[in-house]
Amino acid sequence: MAGGQITTAVIGLCGVFVGGLITAGANWILAARKERADAQKEQRTKAIELRTRLGWFPMTSHGVWLPQASLLNADSGRRNGST
């Protein structure tokens, strides 16, 4: 009788350990993915900030970054009143 109870207890204890390992592994994987996503987001934010500080602005129709000077040169004829 006692042997059956010990076997049941050992199997239950193994289940607890396996469940703990699964939980820890899943949390580790999710944390690593979040860190990677946060790093990529920070890199994109820094790149946008750098482009903005250097005077580069996005062309929304094509998604291409152009320098501010080229945008001003394109509009310079209209601003000076000449056509």
C-alpha positions in Angstrom: 0.0 0.0 0.0 2.7 2.5 0.9 4.6 1.7 -2.3 1.7 2.8 -4.4 1.4 6.1 -2.6 5.1 6.8 -3.0 4.9 6.1 -6.7 1.9 8.4 -7.0 3.7 11.1 -5.1 6.9 10.8 -7.2 4.9 11.0 -10.4 3.1 14.1 -9.1 6.3 15.7 -8.1 7.8 15.0 -11.5 4.7 16.7 -13.0 5.3 19.7 -10.9 8.9 19.9 -12.1 8.0 19.5 -15.7 5.3 22.1 -15.4 7.7 24.5 -13.8 10.3 23.9 -16.6 7.6 24.5 -19.3 6.5 27.7 -17.6 10.0 29.0 -17.1 11.0 28.2 -20.7 7.9 29.9 -22.1 8.6 33.0 -20.0 12.2 33.1 -21.1 11.2 32.8 -24.8 8.6 35.6 -24.4 11.1 37.8 -22.6 13.7 37.3 -25.3 11.2 38.1 -28.1 10.1 41.2 -26.2 13.7 42.4 -25.8 14.4 41.9 -29.5 11.2 43.7 -30.5 12.0 46.6 -28.1 15.5 46.8 -29.5 14.2 47.0 -33.1 11.7 49.6 -32.1 14.3 51.7 -30.4 16.6 51.4 -33.4 13.8 52.6 -35.7 13.0 55.5 -33.4 16.6 56.5 -33.3 16.9 56.3 -37.1 13.8 58.5 -37.6 15.1 61.0 -35.0 18.5 61.1 -36.7 16.9 61.6 -40.1 14.7 64.4 -38.7 17.6 66.1 -37.0 19.6 66.0 -40.2 16.8 67.6 -42.1 15.4 64.6 -43.9 11.7 64.3 -44.2 9.5 61.4 -45.5 7.8 61.5 -48.8 4.5 59.9 -47.8 3.4 58.9 -51.3 6.5 56.7 -51.9 7.9 56.2 -48.4 11.2 57.6 -49.5 13.3 59.9 -47.3 14.4 63.1 -49.0 16.6 65.9 -47.7 14.8 69.0 -46.7 16.9 71.1 -49.2 15.5 69.1 -52.1 12.0 69.8 -50.9 12.7 73.5 -50.6 14.3 73.6 -54.1 11.3 72.0 -55.6 9.0 74.6 -54.1 11.4 77.6 -54.4 9.9 78.7 -57.7 6.4 79.0 -56.2 7.7 80.8 -53.1 9.5 83.5 -55.1 6.5 84.2 -57.2 8.0 83.0 -60.4 6.2 80.2 -62.4 
